Amino acid sequence: MDSHSRLDDALIASLRGVLRGPVIAPGDPVYDEARSVWNARIDRRPGAIARCTGAADVMAAVRLARDHDILLAVRGGGHSYAGLGSCDDGLVLDLSPMDGVRVDPRAKTARVGAGARWGAVDHETQAFGLATTGGTVSTVGVAGYTLGGGSGHLSRRFGLALDNLRSVDVVTAAGELLRASEHENGDLFWGIRGGAGNFGVVTSFELVLHEVGPRVLAGQVIHRLDDAAGALRFYRDFMASAPDELQCYPFFLRLPPLDELPSGLHGRTGLSLVVVYSGDLDRGEEVLEPLRDFGEPLLDVVAPQPYAAFQQLFDPGMPKGLRWYSKSHYLRDLPDEAIEVVVGRVDSLPTPTSVVYLETQGGSMGRVDPAATAFPHRDAAYLFHVFPGWEDPARDEEIMAWARDFHDEMARWATGGVYVNMLSPDERDRIPAAYGANHERLGRLKREVDPTNLFRVNHNVEPLAD
């Protein structure tokens, strides 16, 4: 068990004396709201929550936690499947007030605060016809998403979010504010890009922007489950030669009660091919024509539309307050047998908010040396993800067992790696697989910059012993 000191009234008073932002403690009227995170399955009671307004607050809070051996958790957007933005008894650094986004349209960069979410970034950057790889749910926080990797609609074209990171400001375990980039504190910058918060509290991100939109060719082509195996085989072959400007996610989900869909299929599992072509719209029409012409889709709603609006498409399906569980693999291929397993399993999606999807890898994100950043998974063909959402705690074991069984059956086609941002709290044994061949180097870096493992409420890399 992790031993640490408790936050008492005197320490909380000390914290309030040095922070500009509010410090929320048990008994405060807003405590229960302040301690809640996106995944309702995570129900922790911190000793205090410090809502930091800037780097000075973060430095002061880190020093207090270090000096008094206080367990420390860091929360950006609070959207972690594993609930890593909270802890019991310790101190939560809530960075949500640090949510500024400043765009330099001439340099094509954005300076983004650690509390910002992707909806705010898209809003500011699209005012100039610019974007960078961001989350496909607009309420996801920039910080955790980027530090763990960050794939999305633009990652085949422009790389992962961390590949678009030019520099960061980071508060270290010593309570010092450093700038890290390729040219300054380069080893630290290497580890931050994929190291998932193990090396400090990043207070701001400098992101590279690209010309995107303001309209992209995007939408969904929906097939009935009976046709899903053929559609998946077509998707596999189609995406093998697709240009980097195209991303396509096959989503298995319960079909919504839309007038355009047959009423007998409402609430039944269907396959939605979610596509985004971020290049020239006319060229996109040509590229997507075979996918849209394949089979007999129930619905085709692919059309030019604002990029920022499409980035919010999945928001209603991932609300805060449900119970969530995540199981994920990187896959080396998608043979017909794997497709049959997927299609056979998804007919039994346990709840209306349970989703299974694939994400094509490759493109720009696959052309980066696996050792160039801490994120190692550059050669996978697909990301496979099962994530049920539900309300009733009494169904926890039943639903999680369904996800585990599905995940286990897909393991024969897996690379052995896993995306760190999709790990669940019960997957500590998979942490080395999340970092792959870079794990040992990360351990050496941890020993150098955080030898006491102050930053351990995360998918933790422990300091490597001498």
Helices and strands as residue ranges (DSSP letters): H 9-18, E 23-24, H 31-35, E 48-51, H 55-67, E 72-75, E 91-94, E 101-104, E 109-113, H 118-126, E 130-131, H 142-148, H 155-158, G 161-164, E 165-171, E 177-181, H 186-192, E 201-208, E 210-211, E 215-224, G 225-227, H 228-239, E 246-254, G 263-265, E 269-277, H 281-293, E 299-300, E 303-306, H 307-310, G 315-317, E 323-324, E 327-331, H 336-346, E 355-360, G 363-367, E 382-387, E 389-390, G 393-395, H 396-409, G 410-413, G 420-422, G 428-430, H 431-435, G 436-438, H 439-449
